[in-house]
Amino acid sequence: MTVRTALIAAAIAVPSIAFAHSDTETVDAGALLETPQIVDCTLENGDAAQCVEYTVKYLPDQLEIGPFCPATLNDVGGIWDWDGDNAGLYRIDAAYLEMLAEQGYVFFDGNGTVNVFDIRVEGPTEANECISGSVDESVSMTVLIPIDPVMADTPTALGTVAKVGIGIDGVPIFADAPSVLDRGHMPALDTCGGHVDPGGWYHWHATATDIDTVFETEEVSADCLNASQDPSALFGYAFDGFAMYGSAEADGTSPVGLDECGGHIGTTSHSDEAVYHYHASETFPNLPPCLIGVVAQDNFSTTATQGIGSQRAEGGAAQGRPDFSQAAAALGVEASALEEAMNAEGGRDADLAKVAARLGVSANMLEAALPGR
């Protein structure tokens, strides 16, 4: 019997086992642009359901962000999870950047000035640049979270920049950022594990309320000062509707019996009944590696004109997000990386030569993979 089968069997056999869910009071009011609503939605398996709809700001009130890219080798920036030689989580400082230079990834010039570009308004001019992002205060995001979670037939793996969920602070949560090995550029995270999307809004790539545990485990000299640290705290809700907690149980002990997605059935600080919920890991990225439940269709969108979840007006009509999966497979890159590169260079009207350069593929290959765009 698989872990997932055992979980379903337990839920059926024991009536007291319930599924914790978000509601209209879940997300902090300082992040909201509109009052949350209960709306009809359709799950990706075709089932009719109800979801909580949250419309949130580009950045919650009072949330400080940064630092991201250091200006020079004398400065210290955020963090990055390097996956090349000497892989690991690093503080972005001189020692780290000099190590990358020894491997052929040179992010600074002869004067020690770090190559940085603002992905929202410009493109890179060097082979290796640290990616910063300026915020756009006009941008909002709309998120759908199922009220009554449904177990999927099989878990859904969360690849690069995959949609994970929403924090109770109102910040969207996404999986791993694109690799420097694939892109040549480094989208720096701050010391709480977040950064600004090309569309101008901030999002998490880590369980920010328990990232100091990761720093201790991986021996990184960093502290998250922008999010209160509590390893047992509720961090947010995944897009399948299940709650996400830190790496500890409510009593401070380590969780046991976790499945492949980092979840299990048990009591929490918010429920005396046993409920299915996810736990953060103690290494980076400390988010669930997969989702065990079914997400809602069209569960994330933004008013931004580029970046994750954006739509682009064409001919006066709003166009849906194109499906890049087949083109990405032909190019040997992640669909999310292709979408991000296209959006960063203008969406459907993107200069394909620039997109190809971002992805490290030939322009001819890209044009062949995107006939008619």
Secondary structure, 3 states (H helix, E strand, C coil): CCHHHHHHHHHHHCCCCECCCCCCCCCCHHHECCCCEEEEEEECCCCEEEEEEEEEECCCCCCCCCCCCCCECCCCCCEEEECCCCCEEEECCHHHHHHHHHCCCCCECCCCEECEEECCCCCCCCCCCEEECCCCCCCEEEEEEECCCCEEEEEEECCCCCEEEEECCCCEEECCCCCHHHHCCEECECCCCEEECCCCCEEECCCHHHHHHHHHHCCCCCCCCCCCCCCCCEEEEECCCCEEECCCCCCCCCCCCCCCCCEEEEEECCEEEEEEEEECCCCCCCCCCEEEECCECCCEEECCCCCCCCCEEECCEEECCCCCHHHHHHHCCCHHHHHHHHHHCCHHHCCHHHHHHHHCCCHHHHHHHCCCC
